[in-house]
Amino acid sequence: MTERIRELVRQGNRTSMRVYRGDQTYLQVPVTVGLLGAILAPYLAAAGVAACLVTGCRVSFERAEPSASPRNAADGRVAEEAAGSGV
């Protein structure tokens, strides 16, 4: 049971929720954070949904594909800077 919950949290962290209108993004968070916020503050979440409907905002869910390498771009830059500085 706990392994299933951990897997759901991992999937939620890979999926982001974006609230936007036109080219302007107002909020972009992992689904896990959005769900936790809705559980902890349901009235605030309902007010946010109502505001989104009134102002014509859109909500999209985007799933990030897991990379083949555990290193990200920031790790690569740090490694290159360290190698170039003679450290």
N, C-alpha and C positions, 0 to 999 in steps of 0.2 A: 504494500500500500504506500509506504513512504517513498519507494523508488518511483512509483507512478506520479506522485506529487512533485518530486524533484524533476522528473522529465517534463511535466507540464510547466513548471517554473522556467526551465531552460528554454522551452519553446516560446513562452511568453516574453522572455528577455530577448530572443532573436526577432520577435515580431514587434514593429513599432506602430504606434497610433499617431496619426498626424491630423491636426485640425487646421484648416487653411481656407482662405478665400482669395481666389485669383492666384497671384504669385506670392502672396504674403502668408507665411506659416506662423500661426499663433502659438501652437503647442505641438511638440513632438517628443513622446515618451514611450518607453517600452510598455507593452500591454500589461505586464505584471504590475507596474507602477499605477497605471490607470485603474486597474481592477482593485488594487489595494486602496486607492483614494476613494473609489466609489463605495467600497465596503465601510471605510472609516468615516466618510462624510457623505452619506447618500443625498442629503438635501442640497448640498453644494454641487454635487454631480448632476442632480436634476435641474438645478438652476443653470448650470453650464450647458446642458442639452437644450434647455429652453432658449437660452441666449444664442446658441448656435442655429437653431431653427429660425429665430426671428431675424438674425443678421444675414442669413444665407450662407453660412459657413458650410464647408464640406468636411467629412471625416474619411480618412483612408487608412487601411491597414497594409503595411508593407513588410514582407518577410525577408530578412537578410539571409542569404545563403551562407552556410558555414564555409570558411576558407580552407584551402588545402593545407596552408601553413599556419601554425599557431602564432606567428609573428604578425604584427600589424604594421602599418606605415610608420607610426611613431617609433616603434622599436627599431626599424631599419634606419631611420634618421639618426637616432641616438647612437647606434652602432657605427654609422658612417662618420659622425662628428667625432666620436672617440678615436676612431682609427686615423682620421685626418689631423688630430691635434697632437699626435705623438704620445698619447697616454698608454 
